[in-house]
Amino acid sequence: MGQVTIYLEDEIEAKMRSAAKAMNLSQSKWITNIIKEKVVDEWPNSVRDLAGAWKDFPSLEDIRNFQESDAHREEL
């Protein structure tokens, strides 16, 4: 297990201590949880469960079939 040294401004450190205490966690565990949240490489289940939740959302085919003529552009 690696160790990391960080330097925090006094105000940020006080807020971090307060947040960790409020969650009944050590400062190390609180920081570890924040880092884990930031480096997740997949969508949480709560987001995946939303797939298909919007019944009136246009299909990919509908989106691709809707084409308007492009605006006139000046020659370069």
C-alpha positions in Angstrom: 0.0 0.0 0.0 1.4 3.4 -1.0 1.7 6.5 1.1 1.2 10.0 -0.2 2.0 13.3 1.5 -0.2 16.2 0.6 0.0 19.8 1.7 -3.2 21.7 2.4 -4.0 25.3 3.2 -5.1 25.7 6.8 -8.7 26.4 5.8 -8.9 23.4 3.5 -7.4 21.2 6.2 -10.0 22.4 8.8 -12.8 21.6 6.4 -11.4 18.2 5.6 -11.1 17.4 9.3 -14.6 18.5 9.9 -16.0 16.5 7.0 -14.1 13.3 8.0 -15.3 13.7 11.6 -18.9 14.2 10.5 -18.7 11.0 8.5 -17.0 9.2 11.5 -14.0 8.4 9.3 -10.3 8.9 9.7 -8.8 11.6 7.6 -6.9 9.0 5.6 -10.1 7.0 4.9 -12.0 10.1 4.0 -9.4 11.2 1.4 -9.2 7.6 0.1 -13.0 7.6 -0.5 -12.7 10.9 -2.4 -9.9 9.6 -4.6 -11.8 6.4 -5.3 -14.8 8.4 -6.5 -12.7 10.4 -8.9 -10.8 7.5 -10.5 -13.8 5.2 -11.2 -13.6 4.0 -14.8 -17.2 2.9 -15.2 -20.7 4.3 -14.8 -22.4 3.5 -11.5 -25.4 1.2 -11.6 -27.7 4.1 -10.8 -26.7 5.7 -14.1 -26.8 2.4 -16.1 -30.3 1.8 -14.9 -31.4 5.0 -16.6 -30.8 3.5 -20.1 -34.1 3.4 -22.0 -35.9 5.4 -19.2 -37.0 8.1 -21.6 -39.6 6.6 -23.8 -40.1 9.8 -26.0 -36.4 10.2 -26.7 -35.8 9.9 -30.5 -34.1 6.8 -31.8 -30.7 6.9 -33.4 -32.4 6.4 -36.8 -34.7 9.3 -36.2 -31.8 11.5 -35.3 -29.8 10.5 -38.4 -32.8 10.9 -40.7 -33.4 14.5 -39.6 -31.2 16.5 -41.9 -31.6 20.1 -43.0 -29.7 21.7 -45.8 -26.4 23.2 -44.6 -26.0 27.0 -44.5 -24.2 28.6 -47.5 -20.5 29.1 -46.8 -18.1 31.5 -48.3 -15.4 30.1 -50.6 -11.9 30.3 -49.1 
